[in-house]
């Protein structure tokens, strides 16, 4: 028994003395083992493929909608620009017509005689004198 106890003591001493590298290497081996993933069933794989297809369809659908909205915005913007251009052009045409009506030859301007009427002075009424009333003024002011 003494021999076995000595062998056990030696093993314990090796661990206690600091030969921890052996123990830590055992832990690293345990951590390094890759986890085994569970295989997917055929039905799961099939559903995953269907989901991918639906996702791609939705992505394409959203892209088409965005393109249509962008095209609609462009059309509206172009219509606004065309309307503004038409309004500006009409103003220019009106201004041109006004300028065309003015003759190129300078004619002598007609001088209109204006008659000024003299205003008759208004007779002023005699001012009525109001009696002066004395107001009591306090000696001190409180604020």
FENGITA-V339321 format. One line per field, one symbol per residue. phi: phi as a letter, one per 30 degrees, with the letter a starting at -180 (. if undefined). psi: psi as a letter, one per 40 degrees, with the letter a starting at -180 (. if undefined). A space follows every 50 residues. Layout:
phi->???
psi->???
//
This chain:
phi->.ddddddddddddddddkddeddddddddddddddddddddddddddddd dddddddddddddddddddddddddddddddddddddddddddddddddd ddddddcdddccdccccddddddddddddcddcdcdcddcccc
psi->ddddddddddddddddeefedddddddddddehihhihiiiddddddddd dddddddddddddddddddddddddddddddddddddddddddddddddd dhidhhihihhhhhhhhhhhhhhiihhhhiihhhhhhidihh.
//
